[in-house]
Amino acid sequence: MDQQVNFMQEWRYKEIMKKLQKIKEKENIKLNYCLSSLPNEIGELKNVKKLNLEGNHISTLPNTFTNLKNLNTLILNINQFNTIPDVLHSLPNLQKLECTWNNINGIPNIPSFLSNLKYLNLDVNNISDFKFADNSFKNLETLILSNNKIEKLLYNFGSLTKLKKLNISGNNISELPESFSDLQNLRYLDLSNNKFKKIPQQIEKLKKLTTLIFDNSNFDISQDDTYTFPNFPNLSNVSFSNSRLYSTFNLSNLKNLKKLDISNTDVKTLILPNFNQLKNKNKKISINITNTPIKKLEYHVCEAIKNNRIEIKNMKHNNNEELYNYYCLNR
């Protein structure tokens, strides 16, 4: 069996060496040979801009990797890395890094690490502490840390001020640092499947948010609690499905609302914005209230439904004849 394994490794090495000789001048390269390591000759791919090493068994990168000065996109998904390789710090043009489905448990403690990177995806790893040195990731616009083991974000997380999209779903986070409110450019935020006991106040200051996803949340709230959204001028997509949610959910301040999902929640009273005051009066709005105890809707909501400006998802499956017949308050 050992001889067979050695033969396969030798064959793969010869195959990749042949391929490297043929593709030296190419800009987009994929190397998927179930490799356990990369040859030093990988550093000869000096023209490569996108390199896909997905689906190998690699845990380190050779020092010659620093020669890939033109590299813009690197895909390391489904490998065996324990950390983001520090040799990447020497690649000034690297802007996109995917390293999902590895064993990453930490970030190199290097000041200004990957400071030019704009996109980082670390979905499905073993990160419990997303700790990074000062000035690291300072140009990052998209950060995906979903499905890890993170319990809290550190005080300097708010230094990632250029972030536009953040996904930290599927972790063990129960609170956000005060600096989180400094993420003033954030448009998309997914906090689903965590351990929050309430909606964090820090997000109320993120006025550029367009999408807020908070699915599968078990808030520690009393039966009659109310939550009123503050004024989010751009927030259009809101989802709290499959959550223990506030009895009264007030979204009257969301004048740009386009899509709402509170299916499978405890919401009894839903207060929506006056649809005559919405920014885009011609835009159809989608609302999912499947399996909620909501029995009545406000009159202006009922009128909007009749005028085909609101689509109520799965109305027939709400098991509520009154709601299905658009029975409204004040009617």
Protein Blocks (a to p, Z undefined) as FASTA:
>chain_A
ZZmmmmmmmmmmmmmmmmmmmmmmpmbdcddehpabdcfklmmmmmbmbdcfehiabfbd
cfklmmmmmbmbdcfehiabfbdcfklmmmmkbcbdcdehiabfbdcddehiaklbcbdc
fehiabfbdcddehiaklbfbdcfehiabfbdcfklmmmmmbfbdcfehiabfbdcfklm
mmmmbfbdcfehiabfbdcfklmmmmkbfbdcfehiacdddfkbccdddddfkbmbdcfe
hiacdfbacfklmmkbfbdcfehiabfbdcdddfklgfblmbccdddfehiabfbdcfkl
mmmmmnopaccehklmnopaklmnopaehZZ
